Amino acid sequence: MSSLADGAQLKPIRLIAAACNNLGIGKDGRLPWNIPSEFQFFLDTVTAVSQPGKKNLLIWGRCTWFSCPEGVLPLPNTLHVILSKKLRSVPKLAHYLCEDFDGMIRLASLPPLNDLIEIVWVIGGTNVYREAMEHPWCDLIYLTDIMADFDCDVFFPNFDKNVYRKQSGFPGVPDEIQEENGIKFQFQVFKKEC
Ligand SMILES: NC(=O)c1ccc[n+]([C@@H]2O[C@H](COP(=O)([O-])OP(=O)(O)OC[C@H]3O[C@@H](n4cnc5c(N)ncnc54)[C@H](OP(=O)(O)O)[C@@H]3O)[C@@H](O)[C@H]2O)c1
């Protein structure tokens, strides 16, 4: 990671994803399943701030951004950063374009945004998740276990469960197995043990 200027304000970096039995997360540019209550949990989590006026920074790989279902955006309490080396302008409804992960970190942690931003939520895809989980500021991985097999062409990266330890009774995250549309799933949170 490149060094940050003096005064950079540490921001918690958190991943949020849902993955099925083989860690699949996507197929043909879309989610492989339709589980509205799981998607609502995602929306509720990334839009939660501790006080009015604060914002969370949502980090999207280019493909994930353009796969977002119509009608989801805009989202309250959020600013959207698209990661891409190819795009030349900020897509409609997004706020910032960064050409690498470090550029996004500088955006989040230095003026003028540093006082506004609470949490950096990384919302995919694969490469963005991988960079985020390796970053020293990453503390939590929210990973819903979709307890079923789906045909997928994009996968959540493997991570060390001795570094990120599964939590039980994590505040605000139901522990029990749920079911919708015939698909069982369970919310999970993994916390980095330093
Ligand atoms: N189940 C879930 O929780 C979940 C979550 C998110 C996404 N998904 C699914 O995953 C699929 C999309 O994910 P994906 O992995 O294929 O693509 P993606 O990460 O969304 O997009 C890949 C593109 O993002 C840009 N990018 C990624 N990392 C970058 C970096 N460090 N710096 C600069 N640019 C970077 C590059 O764009 P350029 O080529 O423009 O440089 C790259 O080609 C979809 O099927 C989506 O539905 C599922």
The ligand as an SDF file (V2000), in Angstrom:
LIG
                    3D

 48 52  0  0  0  0  0  0  0  0999 V2000
  -23.3710  -12.0780   -3.9700 N   0  0  0  0  0  0  0  0  0  0  0  0
  -22.8300  -10.9150   -3.6940 C   0  0  0  0  0  0  0  0  0  0  0  0
  -22.7630  -10.5080   -2.5230 O   0  0  0  0  0  0  0  0  0  0  0  0
  -22.2760  -10.0560   -4.7810 C   0  0  0  0  0  0  0  0  0  0  0  0
  -21.6840   -8.8330   -4.4880 C   0  0  0  0  0  0  0  0  0  0  0  0
  -21.1490   -8.0820   -5.5250 C   0  0  0  0  0  0  0  0  0  0  0  0
  -21.1820   -8.5610   -6.8240 C   0  0  0  0  0  0  0  0  0  0  0  0
  -21.7790   -9.7460   -7.0790 N   0  0  0  0  0  0  0  0  0  0  0  0
  -21.8030  -10.3080   -8.4310 C   0  0  0  0  0  0  0  0  0  0  0  0
  -20.4570  -10.3680   -8.9030 O   0  0  0  0  0  0  0  0  0  0  0  0
  -20.4100  -10.1020  -10.3120 C   0  0  0  0  0  0  0  0  0  0  0  0
  -19.5210   -8.8940  -10.5720 C   0  0  0  0  0  0  0  0  0  0  0  0
  -18.2670   -9.0530   -9.9380 O   0  0  0  0  0  0  0  0  0  0  0  0
  -16.8890   -9.1800  -10.7570 P   0  0  0  0  0  0  0  0  0  0  0  0
  -15.8650   -9.6750   -9.7970 O   0  0  0  0  0  0  0  0  0  0  0  0
  -17.1310   -9.9230  -12.0140 O   0  0  0  0  0  0  0  0  0  0  0  0
  -16.6000   -7.6890  -11.2020 O   0  0  0  0  0  0  0  0  0  0  0  0
  -16.3650   -6.3010  -10.4150 P   0  0  0  0  0  0  0  0  0  0  0  0
  -15.3000   -6.4470   -9.3830 O   0  0  0  0  0  0  0  0  0  0  0  0
  -17.6510   -5.7200   -9.9890 O   0  0  0  0  0  0  0  0  0  0  0  0
  -15.8240   -5.4300  -11.6260 O   0  0  0  0  0  0  0  0  0  0  0  0
  -14.5800   -5.7310  -12.1960 C   0  0  0  0  0  0  0  0  0  0  0  0
  -14.0140   -4.4360  -12.7210 C   0  0  0  0  0  0  0  0  0  0  0  0
  -13.8950   -3.5050  -11.6420 O   0  0  0  0  0  0  0  0  0  0  0  0
  -12.7250   -2.7320  -11.8200 C   0  0  0  0  0  0  0  0  0  0  0  0
  -11.8290   -2.9830  -10.7040 N   0  0  0  0  0  0  0  0  0  0  0  0
  -11.8630   -4.0100   -9.8210 C   0  0  0  0  0  0  0  0  0  0  0  0
  -10.8830   -3.8600   -8.9100 N   0  0  0  0  0  0  0  0  0  0  0  0
  -10.2470   -2.7180   -9.2240 C   0  0  0  0  0  0  0  0  0  0  0  0
   -9.1400   -2.0160   -8.6640 C   0  0  0  0  0  0  0  0  0  0  0  0
   -8.4960   -2.4520   -7.5830 N   0  0  0  0  0  0  0  0  0  0  0  0
   -8.7400   -0.8700   -9.2470 N   0  0  0  0  0  0  0  0  0  0  0  0
   -9.3850   -0.4000  -10.3440 C   0  0  0  0  0  0  0  0  0  0  0  0
  -10.4210   -1.0200  -10.9320 N   0  0  0  0  0  0  0  0  0  0  0  0
  -10.8320   -2.1600  -10.3720 C   0  0  0  0  0  0  0  0  0  0  0  0
  -12.1360   -3.1340  -13.1470 C   0  0  0  0  0  0  0  0  0  0  0  0
  -12.7840   -2.2950  -14.0810 O   0  0  0  0  0  0  0  0  0  0  0  0
  -12.1020   -1.8260  -15.4860 P   0  0  0  0  0  0  0  0  0  0  0  0
  -12.0680   -3.0720  -16.3300 O   0  0  0  0  0  0  0  0  0  0  0  0
  -13.0530   -0.7850  -15.9740 O   0  0  0  0  0  0  0  0  0  0  0  0
  -10.7420   -1.3030  -15.1430 O   0  0  0  0  0  0  0  0  0  0  0  0
  -12.6090   -4.5650  -13.2900 C   0  0  0  0  0  0  0  0  0  0  0  0
  -12.6360   -5.0290  -14.6300 O   0  0  0  0  0  0  0  0  0  0  0  0
  -21.8640   -9.9100  -10.7120 C   0  0  0  0  0  0  0  0  0  0  0  0
  -22.3910  -11.1590  -11.1240 O   0  0  0  0  0  0  0  0  0  0  0  0
  -22.5520   -9.4560   -9.4310 C   0  0  0  0  0  0  0  0  0  0  0  0
  -23.9370   -9.7460   -9.4470 O   0  0  0  0  0  0  0  0  0  0  0  0
  -22.3190  -10.5090   -6.0910 C   0  0  0  0  0  0  0  0  0  0  0  0
  1  2  1  0
  2  3  2  0
  2  4  1  0
  4  5  1  0
  4 48  2  0
  5  6  2  0
  6  7  1  0
  7  8  2  0
  8  9  1  0
  8 48  1  0
  9 10  1  0
  9 46  1  0
 10 11  1  0
 11 12  1  0
 11 44  1  0
 12 13  1  0
 13 14  1  0
 14 15  2  0
 14 16  1  0
 14 17  1  0
 17 18  1  0
 18 19  2  0
 18 20  1  0
 18 21  1  0
 21 22  1  0
 22 23  1  0
 23 24  1  0
 23 42  1  0
 24 25  1  0
 25 26  1  0
 25 36  1  0
 26 27  1  0
 26 35  1  0
 27 28  2  0
 28 29  1  0
 29 30  1  0
 29 35  2  0
 30 31  1  0
 30 32  2  0
 32 33  1  0
 33 34  2  0
 34 35  1  0
 36 37  1  0
 36 42  1  0
 37 38  1  0
 38 39  2  0
 38 40  1  0
 38 41  1  0
 42 43  1  0
 44 45  1  0
 44 46  1  0
 46 47  1  0
M  CHG  2   8   1  16  -1
M  END
$$$$
